[in-house]
Amino acid sequence: MPRSPGKIFRDGLTSTATTLVEALTIPQTNDDTAETLTHPFHTYPARLHPATAKVLVELVGEGAKANQPIVDPFCGSGTVLVEARAAGHRAIGIDLNPLAVLVARAKTWTVPPRRRTALKNTAHEIFGTVLAAGKAARRAGAAPAPMRKPTGFDPNARNRRLARWFAPHVRRELETIATEIENRRADDPQMADVLLASLSAILYKVSSRSSDTDGTWVERNVARGNAARLFLQRVELLVAGLEDLSRQHGPLPEVFELDTRRMGEVVPEGTAAGIVTSPPYAGTYDYAEHQRLRFDFFGLRHRDLDAGELGSRRAFEADPPEAYREWKKSLSESIDTISRALAPKRAAALVVGDSMVHGRALYAMDDLRDALTSDLVIEAWASQERPMMGTAERHAFGARPKAEHIIVLRRT
Ligand SMILES: C[S@@+](CC[C@H](N)C(=O)[O-])C[C@H]1O[C@@H](n2cnc3c(N)ncnc32)[C@H](O)[C@@H]1O
């Protein structure tokens, strides 16, 4: 969410609308929440601001029964799940992106203290092994450490793709860390995934990719041993955040790699205490592309995301009218699954944003209203104007401003 202030509009039940205005504007005044718990662990495109998530979880979670979950059906890196867990709720997350699932699970890994100690100790062990392997490799005549060959990935094609993004010594170091993690998988698969998420958190920082959302090549000088050091620091940051998150008693959140339209398979009808989510903005991001380098490095399968990602930029670029029709259809299906999941009288808070595709403004609230089912009523909404990015956007939006919105829907 951008942090710039903009004009605010609101309507509906006064108490709810007032809370929604707070949720929209809090990122402009509150820097602290984003630095707490496990929020700073891993970057993610279009991440919900943690302070907004906190306000919305409080709103929809009020009066929830002990075992009724708070659900985020587009959970991304798990911001809502962290806040729901911090408030002591049962939390369920769903996302079609395997990388999002890996990260969200790591950020909510509220296991007993001895498991966190073991995680930290393992990271120290791996750090030591990787530094020793680096020294050994620099001795005259030493054979270089072998590259991993994730199953289902053509090793030559994978090597060609990765060679462009990492200096050779960095790549070797990353491969050795990943090999050390995989060597421990049979003993402790959950911990192996948390370690992989920690490696993922530093992967772009030691690569020549600018950022998650910017795929341009940049020169980066990474000293020997630095990737291993950053990895260790990232595990320590995670462990500290998990310690804070575990202070509140509550069950371990569940995160599923699934298309939200199949939510009924993991959230039985009429059982959710509340839903807080931020669905993709139409034609704005390309979650599959943003994580391509990570998918290649870790050997993560992403065919389902490539095919089922809602509102992706690549779909809108390929065939805008068809993509818009598909977007409206998939939004209706998603809202339908949300209404089925909610317990009677419980609420969903949705954060959505206007976008521009091929010179045309897409108004998120209009699309959402069209998608509503008869058993959901709009309790309140709040919108805040967002700055236009350049003349094309000014032209597309004209007199009706571009905005970000939060809407609360209540099940009848
Ligand atoms: C705006 S992001 C959510 C960010 C999240 N709130 C956070 O704080 O990290 C939208 C998410 O929707 C996911 N997504 C897109 N299509 C999906 C689908 N069909 N089913 C489930 N998740 C999907 C994307 O992978 C992305 O993680």
The ligand as an ORCA input file, in Angstrom:
! r2SCAN-3c Opt
* xyz 0 1
  C      -2.043     -8.737     -3.246
  S      -1.249    -10.298     -3.110
  C      -1.499    -10.713     -1.417
  C      -0.420    -10.127     -0.543
  C      -0.599    -10.488      0.900
  N      -1.739     -9.820      1.479
  C       0.666    -10.155      1.682
  O       0.604     -9.313      2.595
  O       1.736    -10.698      1.378
  C      -2.340    -11.367     -3.975
  C      -1.979    -12.839     -3.926
  O      -2.966    -13.567     -4.663
  C      -2.324    -14.752     -5.129
  N      -3.185    -15.369     -6.140
  C      -3.380    -14.999     -7.434
  N      -4.270    -15.808     -8.030
  C      -4.658    -16.723     -7.104
  C      -5.572    -17.817     -7.112
  N      -6.260    -18.147     -8.209
  N      -5.735    -18.527     -5.961
  C      -5.022    -18.223     -4.850
  N      -4.134    -17.205     -4.794
  C      -3.965    -16.458     -5.898
  C      -0.974    -14.274     -5.596
  O      -0.042    -15.336     -5.659
  C      -0.641    -13.233     -4.520
  O       0.152    -13.813     -3.520
*
